Amino acid sequence: MPEDDFTELSVRAVTTAAHDLGLDPALFVEELAQGEIGLLITYLRAAAPSVGDMDLRARIEALLHRLTAWTGDGG
């Protein structure tokens, strides 16, 4: 992917997520830069089996799949 495309998609992803959550995009991106997404994925993966609501568990597992399996580098 060209660097310009990567930059544009990254900015759009952070801005959209921050606005969806009612957060300041600049502060949000500073936290993301500290590896918070990796921690979030790790914690969700560990917690998912303990979620009693089967619909919620399925949504968590689908999100984890999209964030990991779909985005793997194939290497």
C-alpha positions in Angstrom: 0.0 0.0 0.0 1.4 3.4 -0.9 2.4 5.5 2.1 -0.1 8.3 1.3 -3.0 5.8 1.3 -1.8 4.3 4.5 -1.5 7.7 6.2 -5.0 8.7 5.0 -6.6 5.5 6.1 -4.9 5.7 9.5 -6.0 9.3 10.1 -9.6 8.4 9.0 -9.6 5.3 11.3 -8.5 7.2 14.4 -10.7 10.2 13.7 -13.8 8.0 13.1 -13.2 5.9 16.2 -12.5 8.9 18.4 -15.7 10.7 17.2 -17.8 7.5 17.6 -16.5 7.2 21.2 -16.9 10.9 22.0 -13.1 11.3 22.5 -10.6 13.9 21.4 -8.8 12.5 18.3 -5.4 13.9 19.2 -5.5 12.5 22.7 -6.9 9.2 21.5 -4.1 8.7 18.9 -1.5 9.4 21.6 -2.9 6.5 23.6 -3.1 4.2 20.5 0.5 5.0 19.8 1.4 3.3 23.2 0.1 -0.1 22.0 -3.3 0.1 23.5 -4.9 -1.7 20.5 -2.7 -4.7 21.1 -3.7 -4.7 24.8 -7.3 -4.4 23.9 -7.2 -7.4 21.6 -5.3 -9.4 24.2 -7.8 -8.6 26.9 -10.9 -9.3 24.7 -9.4 -12.6 23.6 -8.9 -13.6 27.2 -12.3 -12.4 28.4 -14.5 -13.7 25.5 -14.9 -17.3 26.8 -16.2 -15.9 30.1 -18.9 -13.8 28.5 -22.3 -15.4 29.4 -24.3 -13.5 26.8 -23.8 -15.7 23.7 -24.7 -12.9 21.2 -22.2 -10.6 22.8 -19.6 -13.4 22.9 -20.2 -14.1 19.2 -19.8 -10.3 18.4 -16.5 -10.2 20.3 -15.2 -13.2 18.6 -16.2 -11.8 15.2 -14.4 -8.6 16.0 -11.3 -10.4 17.1 -11.3 -12.4 13.9 -11.6 -9.2 11.8 -8.8 -7.5 13.7 -6.4 -10.4 13.6 -7.2 -13.1 11.0 -8.3 -10.7 8.3 -5.4 -8.4 8.9 -2.6 -10.9 9.2 0.4 -10.4 6.9 0.3 -14.0 5.7 3.9 -14.5 6.7 
